[in-house]
């Protein structure tokens, strides 16, 4: 505890400043420029952080758009497959064999595939 008082107490600070006084006096003329540079770097850091936040948000938005596009296409393919399955897929006179549900599922599949967003 005594060691801590000597190092961190008022006397410790005074001794440290006294020991470093020549070095501090030598650097004193440079202090305004160093302070201005430090403030400029802080300002640039804030701008860089904001740009990084914007880039991350743009990447998340793009990933979400691709995910939605994938689900749209997957839904379209599933609807078309359901339409073909429910029709029994007989090539001859296919149009006559389509039930209303098959036609509706096929139309839904086509709409989902055509309206999906392009990445």
C-alpha positions, -999 to 999 in steps of 0.1 A, spaced: 0 0 0 29 23 8 44 15 -26 11 24 -43 10 58 -25 45 66 -36 37 57 -72 1 70 -75 -2 96 -49 5 133 -53 41 129 -44 45 101 -70 29 122 -97 51 151 -88 83 130 -89 72 116 -123 66 150 -137 98 163 -123 118 134 -138 101 139 -172 102 177 -172 130 182 -198 112 158 -222 79 175 -217 93 209 -222 110 197 -254 77 184 -267 56 214 -256 59 233 -290 45 202 -308 15 198 -285 -10 220 -304 -3 201 -337 -4 167 -319 -38 177 -304 -51 188 -337 -39 156 -353 -55 135 -326 -89 153 -330 -87 148 -368 -81 111 -364 -110 108 -340 -132 125 -366 -120 102 -393 -125 72 -370 -161 82 -365 -166 85 -403 -150 51 -409 -171 35 -383 -203 50 -399 -192 38 -433 -185 3 -418 -220 3 -403 -235 13 -436 -215 -14 -455 -226 -41 -430 -263 -30 -433 -260 -31 -471 -245 -66 -470 -273 -78 -447 -299 -62 -470 -284 -79 -500 -283 -113 -482 -319 -109 -472 -329 -101 -508 -311 -132 -521 -328 -153 -494 -362 -139 -504 -355 -146 -540 -345 -181 -532 -377 -187 -513 -398 -172 -541 -382 -195 -567 -384 -225 -544 -421 -217 -539 -426 -214 -576 -409 -247 -584 -429 -264 -556 -462 -251 -569 -453 -263 -605 -443 -297 -592 -475 -299 -572 -495 -290 -603 -478 -317 -624 -482 -343 -596 -518 -335 -591 -525 -337 -628 -510 -372 -630 -487 -360 -658 -501 -377 -688 -486 -361 -719 -516 -367 -743 -544 -343 -739 -527 -328 -708 -549 -296 -709 -581 -317 -708 -568 -336 -677 -558 -306 -657 -580 -301 -627 -588 -266 -615 -565 -271 -586 -536 -281 -609 -542 -251 -631 -542 -228 -601 -510 -243 -587 -493 -241 -621 -504 -204 -625 -491 -196 -590 -458 -213 -598 -454 -193 -630 -463 -160 -612 -438 -167 -583 -410 -176 -608 -416 -145 -630 -420 -120 -602 -390 -130 -581 -365 -102 -576 -333 -104 -596 -301 -104 -576 
